[in-house]
Amino acid sequence: QVQLVESGGGLVQAGGSLRLSCAASGGTFISPNAIAWFRQVPGKERDFVSFISWKGRDIFYADSVKGRFTISRDNAKNTVTLQMNSLKPEDTAVYYCAAGRIVSVHQNPDEYDYWGQGTQVTVSA
């Protein structure tokens, strides 16, 4: 069991930056899970944003965020960070982090076992 808590969301103008964090709480640990970020807007499916393997060797991004977002993890601090730069209004969504022990298709939300409650990111034009 892994309890995930996201933080760092908020309101920012287009072109600005936000830094999201995903932390394991309640005495649980993010290792040895792979961690991914997904985002969702009302009425739409949850979309893949970024993935990092548990040792950080494999990193993937959705094409829509490549070059603007950076994922990293610090297993000693039990956190994963998503640095989001050059934000656009279309980045507006609830962002979720997810953990999975064995992830074959990193873009598939069904591959993940644990989810946080989400954090709202709103980018104004």
Accessible surface in RSA format (square Angstrom, percent):
REM  Atomic radii and reference values for relative SASA: ProtOr
REM  Chains: A
REM  Algorithm: Lee & Richards
REM  Probe-radius: 1.40
REM  Slices: 20
REM RES _ NUM      All-atoms   Total-Side   Main-Chain    Non-polar    All polar
REM                ABS   REL    ABS   REL    ABS   REL    ABS   REL    ABS   REL
RES GLN A   1   160.94  90.0 114.80  83.9  46.14 109.9  39.09  83.2 121.85  92.4
RES VAL A   2    15.58  10.3  10.08   9.1   5.50  13.2  10.08   8.8   5.50  14.9
RES GLN A   3    86.74  48.5  81.63  59.7   5.11  12.2  27.40  58.3  59.34  45.0
RES LEU A   4     9.94   5.5   0.00   0.0   9.94  25.0   0.00   0.0   9.94  26.7
RES VAL A   5    67.26  44.3  65.67  59.4   1.59   3.8  65.67  57.1   1.59   4.3
RES GLU A   6     6.50   3.7   0.00   0.0   6.50  15.5   0.00   0.0   6.50   5.3
RES SER A   7    60.37  51.0  55.93  74.6   4.43  10.2  40.71  86.7  19.65  27.5
RES GLY A   8    37.54  46.3   0.00   N/A  37.54  46.3  24.21  66.5  13.32  29.8
RES GLY A   9    29.14  35.9   0.00   N/A  29.14  35.9   2.40   6.6  26.74  59.9
RES GLY A  10    30.11  37.1   0.00   N/A  30.11  37.1  30.05  82.5   0.06   0.1
RES LEU A  11   133.15  74.2 100.60  72.0  32.55  81.8 100.60  70.7  32.55  87.6
RES VAL A  12    25.60  16.8  20.06  18.2   5.54  13.3  25.60  22.2   0.00   0.0
RES GLN A  13   135.65  75.9 133.18  97.3   2.47   5.9  36.88  78.5  98.76  74.9
RES ALA A  14    49.37  45.4  25.81  39.8  23.56  53.6  26.17  36.9  23.20  61.4
RES GLY A  15    55.76  68.8   0.00   N/A  55.76  68.8  30.19  82.8  25.57  57.3
RES GLY A  16    21.77  26.9   0.00   N/A  21.77  26.9  20.79  57.1   0.98   2.2
RES SER A  17    57.12  48.3  37.82  50.5  19.30  44.5  21.75  46.3  35.36  49.5
RES LEU A  18    31.51  17.5  26.75  19.1   4.75  12.0  31.51  22.1   0.00   0.0
RES ARG A  19   140.41  59.0 127.45  65.0  12.96  30.9  46.45  63.5  93.96  56.9
RES LEU A  20     0.00   0.0   0.00   0.0   0.00   0.0   0.00   0.0   0.00   0.0
RES SER A  21    34.30  29.0  34.30  45.8   0.00   0.0  11.89  25.3  22.42  31.4
RES CYS A  22     0.00   0.0   0.00   0.0   0.00   0.0   0.00   0.0   0.00   0.0
RES ALA A  23    32.72  30.1  32.70  50.5   0.02   0.0  32.70  46.1   0.02   0.1
RES ALA A  24    14.54  13.4   0.00   0.0  14.54  33.1   0.00   0.0  14.54  38.5
RES SER A  25    41.10  34.7  34.62  46.2   6.48  14.9  35.10  74.8   5.99   8.4
RES GLY A  26    61.83  76.3   0.00   N/A  61.83  76.3  30.39  83.4  31.44  70.4
RES GLY A  27    67.99  83.9   0.00   N/A  67.99  83.9  39.82 109.3  28.17  63.1
RES THR A  28    20.51  14.6  15.28  15.5   5.23  12.5  19.04  25.6   1.48   2.2
RES PHE A  29   132.84  66.5 127.96  79.3   4.88  12.7 127.96  77.6   4.88  14.0
RES ILE A  30     0.16   0.1   0.16   0.1   0.00   0.0   0.16   0.1   0.00   0.0
RES SER A  31    35.06  29.6  25.20  33.6   9.86  22.7  24.43  52.0  10.63  14.9
RES PRO A  32    49.14  35.8  46.93  42.8   2.21   8.0  46.93  38.7   2.21  13.7
RES ASN A  33     4.24   2.9   4.24   4.1   0.00   0.0   0.00   0.0   4.24   4.1
RES ALA A  34     9.56   8.8   8.46  13.1   1.10   2.5   8.46  11.9   1.10   2.9
RES ILE A  35     0.00   0.0   0.00   0.0   0.00   0.0   0.00   0.0   0.00   0.0
RES ALA A  36     0.00   0.0   0.00   0.0   0.00   0.0   0.00   0.0   0.00   0.0
RES TRP A  37     0.00   0.0   0.00   0.0   0.00   0.0   0.00   0.0   0.00   0.0
RES PHE A  38     0.02   0.0   0.02   0.0   0.00   0.0   0.02   0.0   0.00   0.0
RES ARG A  39    29.43  12.4  28.89  14.7   0.54   1.3   4.28   5.8  25.15  15.2
RES GLN A  40    51.29  28.7  47.90  35.0   3.39   8.1  10.19  21.7  41.10  31.2
RES VAL A  41    47.40  31.2  46.02  41.7   1.38   3.3  46.68  40.6   0.72   2.0
RES PRO A  42   133.37  97.2 104.00  94.8  29.37 106.8 115.75  95.6  17.62 109.5
RES GLY A  43    89.97 110.9   0.00   N/A  89.97 110.9  44.21 121.3  45.75 102.5
RES LYS A  44   139.79  68.2 126.61  77.7  13.17  31.4  78.11  70.3  61.67  65.7
RES GLU A  45   146.49  84.1 137.18 103.8   9.31  22.2  55.36 107.1  91.13  74.4
RES ARG A  46    71.98  30.2  58.25  29.7  13.74  32.7  11.71  16.0  60.27  36.5
RES ASP A  47    79.84  55.9  77.36  77.0   2.49   5.9  17.60  41.4  62.24  62.1
RES PHE A  48    22.18  11.1  11.11   6.9  11.07  28.8  11.11   6.7  11.07  31.7
RES VAL A  49     0.39   0.3   0.21   0.2   0.18   0.4   0.39   0.3   0.00   0.0
RES SER A  50     0.00   0.0   0.00   0.0   0.00   0.0   0.00   0.0   0.00   0.0
RES PHE A  51    13.14   6.6  13.14   8.1   0.00   0.0  13.14   8.0   0.00   0.0
RES ILE A  52     4.30   2.4   4.30   3.2   0.00   0.0   4.30   3.1   0.00   0.0
RES SER A  53    18.66  15.8  18.66  24.9   0.00   0.0  17.77  37.8   0.89   1.2
RES TRP A  54   104.07  41.8 103.44  50.1   0.62   1.5  79.95  42.6  24.12  39.1
RES LYS A  55   115.27  56.2  85.68  52.6  29.59  70.5  42.88  38.6  72.39  77.1
RES GLY A  56    24.97  30.8   0.00   N/A  24.97  30.8   8.11  22.3  16.86  37.8
RES ARG A  57   190.00  79.8 154.71  78.9  35.29  84.0  63.70  87.1 126.30  76.5
RES ASP A  58    73.45  51.4  71.06  70.7   2.39   5.6   6.63  15.6  66.82  66.6
RES ILE A  59    71.19  40.5  47.49  35.4  23.70  57.1  47.49  34.2  23.70  64.3
RES PHE A  60    84.89  42.5  81.74  50.6   3.15   8.2  84.89  51.5   0.00   0.0
RES TYR A  61    49.26  23.0  35.18  20.0  14.07  36.6  28.94  21.7  20.31  25.0
RES ALA A  62    21.01  19.3  14.43  22.3   6.58  15.0  21.01  29.6   0.00   0.0
RES ASP A  63   122.81  86.0  99.67  99.2  23.14  54.7  38.32  90.2  84.48  84.3
RES SER A  64    66.11  55.9  44.85  59.9  21.26  49.0  49.87 106.2  16.24  22.7
RES VAL A  65     0.29   0.2   0.29   0.3   0.00   0.0   0.29   0.3   0.00   0.0
RES LYS A  66   121.25  59.2 101.46  62.3  19.79  47.1  63.02  56.7  58.23  62.0
RES GLY A  67    81.93 101.0   0.00   N/A  81.93 101.0  42.51 116.7  39.43  88.3
RES ARG A  68    31.45  13.2  26.38  13.4   5.07  12.1  25.57  34.9   5.88   3.6
RES PHE A  69     4.95   2.5   0.00   0.0   4.95  12.9   0.00   0.0   4.95  14.2
RES THR A  70    75.05  53.4  73.92  74.9   1.13   2.7  46.98  63.1  28.07  42.4
RES ILE A  71     3.39   1.9   0.00   0.0   3.39   8.2   0.00   0.0   3.39   9.2
RES SER A  72    51.70  43.7  50.09  66.8   1.61   3.7  35.81  76.3  15.88  22.3
RES ARG A  73    37.59  15.8   6.64   3.4  30.95  73.7  10.04  13.7  27.56  16.7
RES ASP A  74    55.00  38.5  50.05  49.8   4.94  11.7  24.67  58.1  30.33  30.2
RES ASN A  75    56.95  39.3  37.91  36.6  19.04  45.9  20.75  49.9  36.20  35.0
RES ALA A  76   103.50  95.2  57.26  88.4  46.24 105.2  69.38  97.7  34.12  90.4
RES LYS A  77   153.33  74.8 133.94  82.2  19.39  46.2  83.94  75.6  69.39  73.9
RES ASN A  78    26.83  18.5  26.83  25.9   0.00   0.0  14.40  34.7  12.43  12.0
RES THR A  79    36.56  26.0  36.19  36.7   0.37   0.9  26.28  35.3  10.29  15.6
RES VAL A  80     0.13   0.1   0.00   0.0   0.13   0.3   0.13   0.1   0.00   0.0
RES THR A  81    17.91  12.7  17.81  18.1   0.09   0.2   2.74   3.7  15.16  22.9
RES LEU A  82     0.00   0.0   0.00   0.0   0.00   0.0   0.00   0.0   0.00   0.0
RES GLN A  83    42.35  23.7  42.27  30.9   0.07   0.2  22.40  47.7  19.95  15.1
RES MET A  84     0.00   0.0   0.00   0.0   0.00   0.0   0.00   0.0   0.00   0.0
RES ASN A  85    58.66  40.5  58.66  56.7   0.00   0.0  15.56  37.4  43.10  41.7
RES SER A  86    59.19  50.0  54.65  72.9   4.54  10.5  18.93  40.3  40.26  56.4
RES LEU A  87     1.81   1.0   0.00   0.0   1.81   4.6   0.00   0.0   1.81   4.9
RES LYS A  88    86.18  42.0  85.73  52.6   0.45   1.1  39.40  35.5  46.79  49.8
RES PRO A  89    55.46  40.4  48.33  44.1   7.13  25.9  48.71  40.2   6.75  41.9
RES GLU A  90   122.24  70.2  95.64  72.4  26.60  63.3  61.64 119.2  60.60  49.5
RES ASP A  91     0.48   0.3   0.48   0.5   0.00   0.0   0.00   0.0   0.48   0.5
RES THR A  92    40.30  28.7  37.26  37.8   3.04   7.2  35.33  47.5   4.97   7.5
RES ALA A  93     3.58   3.3   0.96   1.5   2.62   6.0   3.58   5.0   0.00   0.0
RES VAL A  94    39.98  26.3  39.80  36.0   0.18   0.4  39.80  34.6   0.18   0.5
RES TYR A  95     0.00   0.0   0.00   0.0   0.00   0.0   0.00   0.0   0.00   0.0
RES TYR A  96    34.37  16.0  34.37  19.6   0.00   0.0   7.89   5.9  26.48  32.6
RES CYS A  97     0.00   0.0   0.00   0.0   0.00   0.0   0.00   0.0   0.00   0.0
RES ALA A  98     0.00   0.0   0.00   0.0   0.00   0.0   0.00   0.0   0.00   0.0
RES ALA A  99     0.00   0.0   0.00   0.0   0.00   0.0   0.00   0.0   0.00   0.0
RES GLY A 100     0.01   0.0   0.00   N/A   0.01   0.0   0.01   0.0   0.00   0.0
RES ARG A 101   150.04  63.0 129.76  66.1  20.28  48.3  32.73  44.7 117.31  71.1
RES ILE A 102   147.40  83.9 131.22  97.8  16.18  39.0 134.13  96.6  13.26  36.0
RES VAL A 103    31.58  20.8   1.34   1.2  30.25  72.9   1.36   1.2  30.22  82.0
RES SER A 104    92.36  78.0  56.42  75.3  35.94  82.8  34.68  73.9  57.68  80.8
RES VAL A 105    76.37  50.3  74.03  67.0   2.34   5.6  76.37  66.4   0.00   0.0
RES HIS A 106    32.73  17.9  32.45  22.6   0.29   0.7  18.55  19.1  14.19  16.5
RES GLN A 107    92.12  51.5  83.67  61.2   8.44  20.1  31.34  66.7  60.77  46.1
RES ASN A 108    52.32  36.1  48.29  46.7   4.02   9.7  11.78  28.3  40.54  39.2
RES PRO A 109    42.78  31.2  39.95  36.4   2.83  10.3  40.08  33.1   2.70  16.8
RES ASP A 110   129.86  91.0  97.32  96.9  32.53  76.9  30.51  71.8  99.35  99.1
RES GLU A 111    44.27  25.4  31.91  24.1  12.36  29.4   9.56  18.5  34.72  28.3
RES TYR A 112    12.66   5.9   0.00   0.0  12.66  32.9   0.07   0.1  12.59  15.5
RES ASP A 113    87.46  61.3  57.37  57.1  30.09  71.1  17.63  41.5  69.83  69.6
RES TYR A 114    54.57  25.5  51.17  29.1   3.40   8.8  24.59  18.5  29.98  37.0
RES TRP A 115    75.45  30.3  48.23  23.3  27.21  63.9  37.60  20.0  37.85  61.4
RES GLY A 116     8.94  11.0   0.00   N/A   8.94  11.0   1.68   4.6   7.27  16.3
RES GLN A 117   111.92  62.6  81.37  59.5  30.55  72.7  71.26 151.7  40.66  30.8
RES GLY A 118    12.00  14.8   0.00   N/A  12.00  14.8   0.53   1.4  11.48  25.7
RES THR A 119    18.83  13.4  13.10  13.3   5.73  13.7   7.78  10.5  11.04  16.7
RES GLN A 120    86.58  48.4  77.33  56.5   9.24  22.0  49.21 104.7  37.37  28.3
RES VAL A 121     0.00   0.0   0.00   0.0   0.00   0.0   0.00   0.0   0.00   0.0
RES THR A 122    47.69  33.9  47.69  48.3   0.00   0.0  35.80  48.1  11.89  18.0
RES VAL A 123     6.85   4.5   0.00   0.0   6.85  16.5   0.00   0.0   6.85  18.6
RES SER A 124    43.48  36.7  36.95  49.3   6.53  15.0  36.07  76.8   7.41  10.4
RES ALA A 125   119.33 109.7  59.49  91.8  59.85 136.1  81.55 114.8  37.79 100.1
END  Absolute sums over single chains surface
CHAIN  1 A     6409.7       4857.5       1552.1       3403.4       3006.2
END  Absolute sums over all chains
TOTAL          6409.7       4857.5       1552.1       3403.4       3006.2
